[in-house]
Amino acid sequence: MVSIYKKYFAVAILGRWHAQHASLHAVHIERCYVVCDVFGSFFAHGRFDNCSVIWRLVQIQYLQYLGVKRFILELVKHKKILIFIVMLVLVAAIFGFIAKRHASAPTSSSDNSSDASSRSNNSKAAPKTHFDKRQYSLSDPSSPWVVVNKKHPLVPKTYAPSDLTAVGGGQYMHAEAARALTQMIADAKAAGYILTPASGYRSYETQVSVYNNEVKIYGKAVADSESARPGYSEHQSGWAMDLSSGGCNISDCFGNTPGGKWVTANAYKYGFLLRYPADKVAITGYRHETWHFRYIGTKLSIELHRLSVRTLEEFFDVSGGNYN
Ligand SMILES: [Zn+2]
């Protein structure tokens, strides 16, 4: 111990001299540490706890004298900066790797309209976000994903569902859709909104009379814009429901009723889709129908909501618009 103090004392004398003259050109950083240690040991009998303050003062003088550039060069000489740079590069590489993995996940999921070979490539990168667009038929009328529009009639055109289930108001839907609708109406009621089923399944024969009646009153062009030809109606598929609320029965005002606003915002949670949005007329082939909701199942409705895709035609890349 004694020999160590002797050594420190010698350095302390030298260090103090340099510190007093504010010219630390000969004082090394390590030596400043030693000076600090010696001050702490000799002048406060081991209880001097301002060692860090003294060290800081010496350090500031040292920095002022050398300048930052010189200080960095000193650090490089002592390899500290090299260790720092290596660590910085390592941390940046790790963050870069993590960021790249995060960024690649949604990109591959948005590609899932591609063919089977690219799907298998994507599945390696992001299996959890992959959405299989072919897990249900798009042409079988008993499939909740069936796309029915003016380009794609029901096959056969006289199709009738085999599991029609009552939903109230004298209306019917497929059993699965009926369950979802009943839950949605119950939850709307609990939230303070009354939704009433106004028109669900319509048979081929009913659609013949509805369409012919429209043609008779408004003419063929108007009838085609708001009423499907027999065999082309989602209502005939058993997957669609027109809702009424607040005295608005299958009319534009439905969208502005509190109940209409609630169902527009919440339908996707129950597997329903506002089928004919205002800005998709050219794609769906129908004018904006605030009251017409199509059951597609929650798996698809939540995916559409997540991607902000609003029509089946766009999501499945299926043709739509007007009749051929
Ligand atoms: Zn409708």
Boltz pocket constraint, residues with backbone or C-beta under 6 A from the ligand:
constraints:
  - pocket:
      binder: B
      contacts: [[A, 199], [A, 235], [A, 240], [A, 241], [A, 242], [A, 289], [A, 291], [A, 292], [A, 293]]
      max_distance: 6.0
